[in-house]
Amino acid sequence: MKSGVSRLVRGYLMAAGAAVTLTAAWLFSPLPLLVDEPLVVNEIPENAAAIVCLGGGTIQGYPGASGWHRIALSLRLYRAGLAPLVIFSGGAGYPGRPEAEIYADAARSLGLPADVIRLEAHSASTIEHPRRLQESGVLKDLGGLSAPLLLVTSPYHGRRVRAVFERAGYTKVHVVTAMGRTPAWLEDEASRTPGQRLWERIYRLLYSAREWTALGYYKVRGWI
């Protein structure tokens, strides 16, 4: 009995060690991660009725890194003349202030005119954005579910965003996660040090795992 248990434990440890070794070698190698790129949706922006900047988190009442990326991208799309309005969508934020308000303030500080800003300040998660936008009335005069929209989010988030909006009945959405170039973390890694590449690949792997898990959960719940 003890011999059998020992063999089982030894086999498990050997398998675990092999898995860790192979994962480490994969992370250190120049091989593509494979799990991250299928998540990315970055469509060519077209003229639209509005740019919808989805909330991406706040830190002590200010946009987080993802939030600033989305705000700056929305501003670039507006300045390119692709839409006359920018809608900030997000309710979860600093206590007492929704993300939409925090992002709108940040956008104004970067030069976005106040009169082109609209708010949807109740969405608490990705699945809520499509419904809350409808309920808020900000799309009423733009065409409702058939309004052409540029949905601005982060690269890894693009696939899930497109899926929830299409499931909700929106028919003319373009998901934009970068403008004019491939996201920096998908560019050639040759210029980075081995340590930088390792930490970046670990981050991308963990973030991808989180997003694939979220997609699976949304699928099981029937949200996409």
Secondary structure, DSSP 8 states (H G I E B T S, - for coil): -HHHHHHHHHHHHHHHHHHHHHHHHHHHSSS--SSSGGG---------SEEEEE---EETTEE-HHHHHHHHHHHHHHHTTS-S-EEEE----STTS-HHHHHHHHHHHTT--GGGEEEE----STTHHHHHHHHHTTTGGGTGGGS-EEEE--GGGHHHHHHHHHHTT--SEEEES-SSS--GGGS--TTS-HHHHHHHHHHHHHHHHHHHHHHHHHHHHT--
